[in-house]
Amino acid sequence: MNGAAPDVLIVGGGIVGAACAWECSLGGLKVMVVEADVPGSGATAAGMGHIVAMEDSTPEFHLTRYSQIIWNELVHEMPAGVEYLPCGTLWVAVDEEEMAGARRKQASYLGRGVPAELLDARQLAEAEPSLRSGLVGGLLVPEDSALYPPVAAQWLLTQSGAEVRRGRVVSISDSGAQLEDGTLLTAGIIVNAAGAMSSKLMPGVPVTPRKGHLVITERYPGFLRHQVVELGYLKSAHAAGGDSVALNVQPRATGQVLIGSSRQHGATHKEIDRPILSAMLRRAEEYLPGIMDLVAVRCWTGFRATTPDKLPLIGPWPGTQRVWLATGHEGLGITTGPATGRLVADLILGRTPAIPAQPYLPARCGHA
């Protein structure tokens, strides 16, 4: 891609940027990706890699389910290092109120063609023996899965054939992407896929960082069979402010156990917050008593890109001629990366998307 400017310049080499590069390249566009670090090393490396269909709202369901279908087509082409695990998601209820929520959730899934099975207390214990006794039941969504996101992102970038340039972008405008060394990269379209950094590159973009912690253990094959999430997680995930923790624990193909999750608003430092980490682990122990006997090998933090209405920003940024957004996916960036890339390519190329694009367009933010 020497000489002429690319058709599309993507700022950010995480899973969303990589998926945009993949889909735009498949559409015949010349693509360049600029990334400040190793591709897939930012929020993509910090995420759980849970591929989950979510039904909190119709737009969220459309994007997550569509992306899940694309993932299912792609993972079989990817290398073993992607560690694909079709573990399903087990939503756990602690009382009858949460079990009623599980029934509503099941009806929502089944009404949209997604398999989902209610489990009573006995069935729950059989499905996941490491859970404590006394839980009233749960909901199994068997088509959810997990993978290792950095390898997936790197594979998508490599397969796309896009030129990958190392550099730290400091601003994005119709003129191009300005690097900190003064270089200006230009293209027909510039896509801001910089996640939690998106608003720093383009003031006015309504994306704010939301810090989270994760812990991974040594290998304990068989300790956990499913991605296990408390039904109260949804309340935690959508809380308007403050700090929160909730059970979200994942088995890895390696036999390791990945433990989450926490959410913090306003925290800007990457260091581990010990009180938050302790609260997160205590929450996990409430559901999985044996988890504190496992040996942790690493803990880390990352920043989710959050928007006010909890939906990503995908499409042209109003008031500009060439600047697009593919950001604001909060905790669902790994899941929704492929669908986001497909939507970006569809809209650039004038194709009719398979799902309505309107709910994700940045124009809804009222920017002029």
N, C-alpha and C positions, 0 to 999 in steps of 0.2 A: 504494500500500500504506500509506496514511496511516491512523492510528487504531489498529486492532487489530494485535496482534503477529503476525508471520508464522508460518506453519506450521513453516518450517525456516529457521534462521539458520546460514549457512556462514561460518566464520572462515578466510579465505584465498582470494584471487582468482587463484591460479595455475591451471594446467591441470586439476588434480584438483578444486579448488573450483568452477571454471567448469563442468566436466562434471557435477558433482553438481547445480549450479544448473539446468543445461539439462535433465537427466533428471527432477529433482523437479518442475520447472515443466511439463514434458510430462505428468507424472502428475497435474496439476491442483492442485499445492500452491503456496501463496504463499511466495515465497522472498526472503530478504534476504542479501546477501553483504557482509561487512565486510572491508576490505583496507587495510593500512597505507600502501600506495604505489599506483602505477598497476597495475591488474590485469595479470597476466602478466609483471611486471617482476622478480620474485625468481628462485627456482630455475628457473622456467619459461623465463625469458629466458637463463639461464645454461646450459641444456641443449642437446644436439646436435639433438634432434628426430628421432631414429632410431626408426622404427616397426618393431619387430622381434619376431618370434615366438621365444621362448626355451624350451628344453626341458630345462633342468637338473633340474627336478622337475615332477611332474604338476600341482600347483597353479599353479606359475609358467607352465607352458604354457597351461593353461586360461585364465588371466587375460590373458596377452599375446596369444594367438591370438584370443580373443573380442574383445578391444579392437581388434586389427588389423582384424577384420571390420567393426566399427562405424566405425572411421576410414575404411575404404574406401567406406562408405556416405555419410559426412559430407563428405569433402574436395571432392567435386564440387559441393557447394552453397556452399562457402566462396569468398572473394574470391581474386584472383590473388596477393595479398600473402602468402598462406599458403605459397606457393612449394613446392607438393607436387611431389615428384620420385620416381617409381617406379624407384629405382636398384638395388634388391636388395642383399643382403649377400654379400660374398665373404670367407669364412673361409679364411685362408691358413696353410698348413703349411710349416714349415722343414725337417722331417725325417720319417723314416718313422714315428716314434712319434706325431707330431702328425697324420700322414696316417691312421694307424689311428684316431685320435680323430675325424677327419673322417668316416671310414666309419661309425663308431658314431653320430655325430651325424646323418648322412644316414639311417641305418636308423630312428633315433628319429623324425625328421621324417616320413619316408615312412609309417611305421606309424601316424602321427597325421593323415595326409591332407595334409601340407604338401609341395609340390614342392621337391626339393633335388637338385642335380646335382654329382657328383664331377668334378673337373677334374684332368688330369695336368699335368705341368710345361709342356708345349707349349700346352695349352688355357688354362692360367692366364695365360701370357704373352700370348696372343692376346686374352683377355678384359680384361686390365689391363696394357697395355704399359709403364706407368711403374714397375711392380714390378721389383726387381732380379732378375738371373738366379740360378740355383741353388736356387730354391724347388722343392719336390717336387710341389706341387699345392695343391688347395683344394676348398672346397665352396661352391657358389653356391646361395643361397636367394632366388629371383627375386621373391617376393611381398612382401619387405620394402621399406620406402620411407623417405623423409625429408620433413620439412616445417619451417616456421618457427613455433615454438611460441607466441610472444607473440600473433601475429595470430590463431592458432587459438583461444587462450584468450579473447581479446577478442571474437571472433565468437560463441563459445558463450555468453558472458555477455550480449551484446547480444540475441542471438536468444532467450535464456531469458526475457527480460522481467523478470528479477529486479531488485529495488531494490539498487543498489550504494552502500554508505556508506563514506566514507573515515574511517579511525580505526585507532589502534593498540590491539589487545586485549592486556591484561596477565594476564588469568586467565579460565578457563572453568569453570563449575560448573552444577549444576542450576538455580541462580538466574539464570544467563544469562552473557553475555560482558561482562566489565568492561573498559571503555576506560580509557586512562591519564588522561583528563580527568575521570574519575569517573562517566561515563555507564554505565548498565547496560542492555544490550540483551537482551530476552527473546524467547523463541519456544517453540513446542511441542517442537521438537527443535533442539539446537545441535550442529553438525558441526564438529569440529576438523580442518580441512584445511590446517593451517599448516606442513606439511612439517617441515623440520629444527627449526623453532621449537615444534613440538607439545608437547614435554615441558616447555618453559619455561612454557607456558600451563597445563599440567596435570601437575604433578609426579607421577612414578610411571609415566607413559607411557614404554615402553621404546624410545624413538627417540633416536638420537644422530646428530650431524652428521658428514658425511664430505666433506672438501674435495676439489674437483677443479679442474683448469685446462683452458682451451681457448684455441686460437689460430685466428684467421681471416685468410686472405690476400686480396690483391687478386684480380681476376678472371682466371682462366686456363682458359677453356673447353677441355674435352677432356683436361686433365691427368689427371683421375680420372673413371672411369665408374661405379664401384660404391662403396657403403660398404665399406671394406676393414678387416677386423679380424683380428688374429692369433689363432690358436687358443689360444695361451697366455694370452689376455685373460681367459678364464674363471677360471683359477687366480688371476690378479691381482685380479679383481673380487670373489672370494669369500674373499680372504685375511682371516684373523681380526684382524690388526693390522699396524702398521707402514705405511710409505709404499711405493707401487708405481707403476710406469708401464707402459703397454702400448700397442701400436699400435691406434688406432681413428680412422680418417680418413674424412671424408665429403665427397662432391661436393655443392655447393649448386646450386640451379636458376639462381642468378645467375652461375655460373661460378667462384665462390670455392671455396676448399678449407678445411674446418674440421678442425683437428688436435687430437686427444686421444690418450690420456687419462691422468689421474693420479688417485690416491686417497691421502688422508692422514687418519689417525685422530688426533684430539686437537687438530688445528689449528683455532683459533677466529677468527683474523684474516683479513680479506678480501684483504689485500695479496698480490701475486704472490710466490711462493717461487722465487727465481731458480734454485737448484740443481734443484728439482723440474721446473721449466719446461724447463731445459736437458736434463735426462735424458729428458723426454718427447719433445722434438724430436729428440734423438739416436736414440731408439728408432724414431721415424717414418722417419728417414734410413736406418736399417738395412734397411728394406723398400722405401723409395721414395727412391733416391739423389738424384733431382732436386728433392726437396721443399725442400731448403735454398736453392735458387735462387729460390724464390718469395718475394715481398715480403709480409710480414705487416703487417696494418693495425691489428690490435687483439688483445690477450690479456686474459683475465679469469678470475675464479674464481667458484665457486658451491658450495653445500652440499647434498649428498644426504641424505635422511632414511633412516637405516639401522635395521633391527630385528635382534635377535639371531638369528632364524631365516631372515632374508633375504626374508620375505614381508610384504606390507603389512598394516596393521591397518584393517579395514573392518567397521563395524557398531557396535552399542551398547557403551559402556564399562561393564564390570561395577561394581556399587556405586553407580551413578547411575541416575536415572530418565529423564533427557532428553538426556544427553550421548553423542554418537556420535563415532567416529573415521573418518577417510579420509586416512591418512598412512602413512609408512614405506615408500615405494615405491623407495627407493635410486636406482639409475640408470635405472629403468624408469618413472618417473612420467609422461613424455610418452606413451610407448606405452600404459600401462595406465589413463590418465585416463578415457577414455570407458567402459570396462568397470567401473571403480570407481564412476563416477556411476550407471551402470545398476544395479549391485548395491545401492548405497545406496537408490535410489528403490524398487527391488523390495522390499527388506526393510522400509522404512518403510511402504509401501503394502500389505504382505502378499501380494505377488505371488511366484510361484515363479520363482527366477532360472534363467537358461539354463545356468549352471554352478554347481557346488556352492559355497555360500558358507562352509561350515564351516572350511576351511583358513585363511581370512583373519579370522575373528571374533576380536576382542580378548580374548574369554574364555579363549583358549588361553594367555594370559600369566599366568594364575593370580592376577590382581588381585582383591581382595575389597573 
